[in-house]
């Protein structure tokens, strides 16, 4: 797997979040969040056949500096992961943060999963949508680089 570490600790707003995503994931152009979902769900330019492990750090700092940006980032993950799954690409996101930040992330992920599943019931072209599984691991300490 390709391992990508995404540190969102310096993000100040949604615009800087999109710039960071474009820089770290080598987006071919400037985009909004809908485009970011498409780019993040593809990533073929990384040339890996074994999938991706994306470690997201700095969530506590982002929560304090730009809660809306944190919410937007977490909210797009179920759509990204579902598209990758339907393309046969393995991808795992590891969210690193305090218990309270991760609780907020879980809440957003569950809500976005619910919306995705409801949309699949209404639109036939989304028939293969599945709930994106949330796997939680408790860690006392995170050892970084």
N, C-alpha and C positions, 0 to 999 in steps of 0.2 A: 504494500500500500504506500501511496505517497502521503507523507505526513506534512501537514501545513499548520503552523502555529499562527493564530490570528489574535493579536493583542489589541483590544478595543479601548484600552485605558486612556488614550489621548483623544478619543472622539469627543467633540464638543456639541455637535448637532447632526441632523440627518444628512446634510450635505457632506460633512467631513466623514461620516460613516460610509456613504456611497463612494467617496474618493478612496477611502481605505480599502474597501472591497475591490474596487477597480484596480488598485495598485497591487494588492496581495494576490488576487486571482487572475491578473493579467487580462482584464476585460478588453475587448478590441475597441471599445468606444465608451463615451460618457453615457450614463443611463440613469433611469429612475429605479424604484424598487421592483416594478414588474419586470423590467429588463434584467435587473440583478438576479431575480429568480431564474430567468432563462439561462443567463450566463453561468450561475452557480450550479445549475442542474446539468450543465454540459461538461465543461472543463476538459474537453478533448485535447486542447492545445498543451496540456500537461503530459500527454503521451503515456499515461499509465494504463495498464490493463487490469490492475489488481485493486483498483478503488482508492478511496481517500479516507484518511483519518484527519479530522480538522479539530484542533484544540483551541478553544476560545478562552482567552484570559483577559483580565482587566474588567470583568463584568461589574465588580463592586464600584470601581472608579466611574465607569460609565453610568451606573445607576444613580450615583450622586451628582454627576455633571449633566447628564442628558437622559433622563428616564424615558422620554419619548423615543429616543434613538435605540435604547435597549429594547423597548417593546417592539419596534419595527424590525430589528434584527432577528429577534426570537420568533416573531410572527411569520416570517417568511420561511423558516426552516421546514415545517411540515410539507409545504408545496415543493420546495427544493428536493427534499428527500423522497417524496412520492414520485416526482418526475425521474429522479435517478434510478429508483427501483424499477419503474416501468421500462427504462432503457437497459436494465441489467447491470447497472454500475453500483458497486457496493460503496457506501459512504456512511461514516459515523462521525457525529459531532460530539465532542466532549466539552461540556460547559464547566468552567472552573470558577467558583465563587463561594461566598459565604452562604450559610444556610438560608438566610432571609432572601438574598438575591436569587438563589436557586429555587426557592418556593415561588417567587414571582415568575420566574422562567417556566416552571412547571404549569402554573396557572395559564399562562399565555399559550403554551404548547397544547394543553388540553383543549382550550377554546378554539384554537386554529384547527386542530384535528377534527373537532366537532363540526366546524364550518365546512371543512373539506369533505367530510362524509355526507353532510346535508346537500352540498352542491352535487355530489356524485349521484344522489337519488333523483335530483331534478334534471340533470343533463346526461343524456345517454353516452356521450363521448368520454365521460369520466367514470365509466362503469367499473374500471379496475382499481379505483381508489381504495386504499386501505388505511386504517388507523396507523399512524407512525408510532412505533413502540418507543416508550420512554424507559430507559434502563438507568436506574439510579444506583450510584455507588457512594458510600460514605467514606470520606477521607479526612483524617485528622489533620494532616499536613500535606501541602502540595510542594513538591520539590521541583523547581523550574531549572532553567539552564544555568 
